[in-house]
Amino acid sequence: MSQQYDFVAIGDILIDAFIQLNEDQATVTKDEETGRKTLSMEFGSKLPYDDVVVVPAVGNSPNAATSATRLGLETGLVSHIGNDKFGKECLQALRDRGVHTDFIKIHEDKKTNYHYVLRYGPERTILINHEHYPYALPDFPVAPKFFYFSSVGEHGIPYHHEIAEYVKNNETKLAFQPGTFQIKVGVDAIRDIYENSEIFFCNKEEAQEILKTKEQDIPTLVRMVRELGPTIPVVTDGPGGAFTVDADDQAWHMPMYPDPAAPVDRTGAGDAFSSTFTSAIILGKDPAEALSWGPINSMSVVQHIGAQEGLLPMDALQKFLADRPDDYVPSKV
C-alpha cells in the first residue's frame, strides 16, 4: 500500500552561507520615522569577516519539513534542485534528517539555489537568487493529509493555482506561510490559495501589507485575514507573541516562551513556529493548544546558527511545555 504523508512541504530549497560580519567593519542604523534598519559597509574595500557557516537543505519549506519530521510526522518535500554538487548535498542532508525525498525534482540544466546570509549580531540580511524552475506538483499515490506551502520564485503564480485546485479536489488541507514575493504580488493574484487555506501564517507587518491597512489591533487583523478565506489565521508580533481566532470567533493570545540566553541567530524562528503549530493541528490539537507549541521551537531555534539545528523532537518540546512558566498559557483577548 502506498504511504500517506502527514505533512508535505512545498517550496524552494537552498544552501545558506551564514557570514558573521565583523561589527567593527559594519554598522546598522535605524530610521526613527519608519523603523527600518540599514546595514552599511565601506564600499570598494576588502573587509574582514569573523566566521562563515554553510548549511545545506534550508528554506522556509525544507525548514518546516525538518521540524515536522522531528516531531514524529511522516514528512516529504516537493522542491527542485540542480544536478550539481550543492544539489547532492541538499539531498543527502534531507535524507540524514529523515525527510522523504521522493518528490524532489533534479534538473540537469539548472543550478541549486545558494543564498548568502549577512549576520550582524542575532539579526541578518539575506542575499537571495531563485533559480527559474518549472514548478509542477508530482503525482501523489495517496493524497497527503496536509500541504505546507511557502516561498517560491517570482515566476510561480500558475503553481499557486495548481496547488489550490489540488486542495479543492482532494482531502488534503493547506497551510500557507507566504514568502516575500507571495506577499508582494497581492491577494488578487493568488486569491484561490487564500480561499483554500486551512491555516495561514504571517506577522503583524505582513498582515497590514496583505490587507492594505494601518490597523494596529492584532485580533482585528486576524479576523480580517480570516475574511480572505483561511479557517485558522495566525498573526505573530515578535516579542508581543502570537494570536489566532478559533471556530467560535474567540481570539487567543500566546506570549513568547522565555529565552534561556540571548538569541544567537533569529533565522528560521518563523518557520519553526508555523511548522510546529501546523504539526500540532495535524496531531489533533485545537488552535489554542497549538499556539502554545509554536513559540517553544522558535525559542530553541534562535539559540543556534541556522534554521534547523535547534528544532526539537517531541519529547524535548513536551518537557518545555511541562516546565513552562506559570504565565505561559494561551489567554482569551
N, C-alpha and C positions, 0 to 999 in steps of 0.2 A: 504494500500500500504506500502511495506517495505521502510524503511528510507534509503536515500543515505547519507553517511557521506562525509563531505567535506575533512576531514583530519583524517586518521587512522595512528597513530604512532605504530611502530613495534620495540620491543627491550626489554631488561631486565628491570625489576622493582626491587627496593630495598629500604631498610631503611638506611639512613645515620646518624651516630652519630658523630656530629662535636665536637671534643675535642680541646679546646683552650689551647695550650701549654703555660706553664709559661716560658717567654723568659729569665728568669734567669737560667732556668734548661735545655735549649736547645740552639743550635747555628746553623746558616746557613752559609756555606762557598761557595764561587764561584770559579770554575776553570777558570782562565783568558783565557786559551787557547781554551777551548771548550765552555765556558759559562754555563756549567752545575752546578747546585747548589746541595749541600749535606746537609741534616738535620742530626744533631748529638745530641745524648743524652748519658748521663752516663749509662753504662751497669751494670746490677746487682743491681740497687738501686731502692728505692721507691721514685718516682719523683712526686711532686705536680703538678696538672694542675689547670687552672683558672676557667674553666667552661665547660659544655657539653650541647649541644642542639641536640635532636633527631628529625629527620624529616622523616616521612613515605612517601612512594609512590614517590620516586625520581628515577633518572637515566636519561640518555640522552633522551629516548623516552617519559617517563612519564612527564619530564620537558617540552618537546615540545608539548605534548598533552594539558597540563595545559595552556601553552602560547596561543595556538590556540583557546582554549575554551574561554579564557578571551578576545580574540579579536573578539568573536562572531561566530566562526565557529562550526558546528556540528562535534564533535570530539570523536573518540573512541581510545582504546588502545588494541593492541594484545600483551599479555605478559603472564607470568607464575608465580604462587606463590605456596607456600606450604600451607597445611591445618593446619596452626599454628597461634599463637597469632599475629605474625608480618604480616602474610598474611591478616588476618582480618583487621588489622589496615590500610594496604595499600588499600584494597578495600573501606573501609569507607572514607579514605582521598580522593580517586579519585571521589567518589560519591559526597562528600562535595564540590569538586572543579568543578563539572559539567561535568566530563569526563565520557562517557559511558563505562560500564564495561562488556558489553555483550560478549566480546572476550577474557576475562581473564580466563585462564585455571587454576583450582585448583587441585593440586596433593597431594594425601593422604600421599605418601611416600617420599615427598621432603620437604626441608626447604626453607623458603623465604630468598632471598639474603639480607645480612646485612653487610654494609661496615663501616669502621672507617676512619674519616677524621681528620687528624692531622693538626690543624690550627696554623700557625706562622705568626702573622700579617695578612695581606689580602691574603697571599698565603697559599697553602695547599698541603699535600701529602696524597693520599688515599690508604688505605689498602683494597684490593678487594678480593672477593672469589665468583665466579659464580657457582651456583648450576647447575648440569647437567640435564637440562630439555629436554624432547622430542619435539623439535621445529616442528611446522607444522602450516600452515595457516588455519584459520577457514573457514567455508563456508559462504561467504557473500551473503545475499539475493539480494543485489544490489551492483555492483562494486563501490567502493569508488572513489571519484574524485582524491584523492592523497594518496599515501603511504608516510610516513616519516620513513625511516629505519635507525637505528643506532645500538649502541653497543649490541652484544650478546656474549655468551660464545664461547670458542675456538672449541667446537665440532659442531658449527653451519654452517659449509660450505654447506652441502646439502640444508639448509634453504635458503641460498642466491640464489641458482639455482631455487628453488620453487618460490621465490618472483619474480625473473626475468622472469620466464615463465608466471606467472600470469599477469604481466605488459604487456608482449608481446601479450597476447591473450585477453586483456580487454582494456577498455578505461582509466583505472587508470594510472595516471602518478606517477613517483617515485622521491622523494627527498632522497638523500643518504648523511648522515653525518657519515663517518666511525669512529668506535671506535679504541682503541689501537690495539686489535687483528686483526681487519679488515685491518688496515694499514700494520701491521707486516706480514700478510700472503702473501701480494704481489698482484699485479694486475692480474696475470695469473690465480690464483686460483678462482677469483670471477669476471673475465672479463665480464661475461654477466650482472652483476649488473652495472658496469660502462657503458656498451653499451646501457643499457635500462634506464638510469637515465635522467630525465628531468632537475633536479637541483642537484648540487654536492657542498659540503662544506668541506673545510679543511683550516688549517693555512699554512703559508709560509713554516715552517719547515716540516710539514706533506707532503706538495706538493713535496718538494725536496726528501723526503724519498720515496714517492709513485713513483715518476718519476726517481729515482736514478740519480739525477743531483745536481750540485752545482750552478745552475743558480740562480742569485740573483734578476733579474728584474721580478717583480711580474706580470705585464701584459703578459710577455713572459711565465711565469709559468701557468697563467690562460689559455692561448691558448694551451699550451702543455697538460694540463688536459683535455681540450675540445677534443683533438685528441683521447682521450681514449673512448669518447662516450657521456659524458654529454652535453646536449643542453645549459644549463646555469651554467657554473662553477663559483664558488665564492671562492676566496682565501683571508683570513684575515691576518693582520700583526700587531696584538696587537695595541699599540699606533699609529702605522702607518696607521690604517684604514682598509678598505676593498675594494676589487677590483672584477670586473666582466667584461664580454665581451658580447655584445648584438648580435642579429641576423645579423647585418651589420658588425660584426667584430670590432666594436668600443669598446675600453676598457674604463671603468669608474672607478673612484676612489671616495670613500666617507670617509671623516675624522671621527674620533670618536666623539660622542656627548660629550661635556664637562661635567665632573663630578661636581655635586653641592657640594660635600665634598669628602674627601679622601675615597677610596674604603674600605669597611669593610671586604668583602669576595668575591673572584673572581669566586667561584664555580658557574657553570651554565651560565656564560656570553656567552660562545659559543653557548649553546643550545638556549638561549634567542634570539641571533642574527639570527641563522639559521631558527628557527621555525617562527620568525616574518617575515623574508624575504619570506619564503615559503607561509605564510598566505597572504602576500601582493600579491604574484603572483596568488594565488587562487582567490583573490578578484579582479583580472583583472589589477593589476598594471604592468608596464613594469619593466625590471630589474634595470634601473637607479633609478626609484622611490622606488622600493622595497629596494634598497640599503640604502635609507635614513630612512627607518623604523627600520631596524635591530639594529643599534647602540643605539637607544633610549631605547629599552628594556634591552640591555646589561648594559647601564649606570644605569638604575634603579635597576637591579638585584644585582649589586655589592655593593649597599648601604645597603644590608641586609645579614644576615647569611642564607646560603642555596640558592638553585637554583630557588625557586618559589615565595617566599614571595614578591619580588619586581616586579613580572611580571605585566604588565599594562593592564587595559581594554582599549578598543578602544578610548573612549573619552579622557582619560588621555594621550594616545600616540599622538592623534591628537593635543592636546593642546601643547605638547612639540614641535611638528612639527610647529605649528603656532608661537610659541615663540622662534624658533630656532635662533642661532646667524647668522649674515649675511654670514659668511663663511661656514656654514653647508649646503652645496649644493653638489650634485654629479658633478664631473668635468671630462671632457674627458682627457685621458692620452695616 
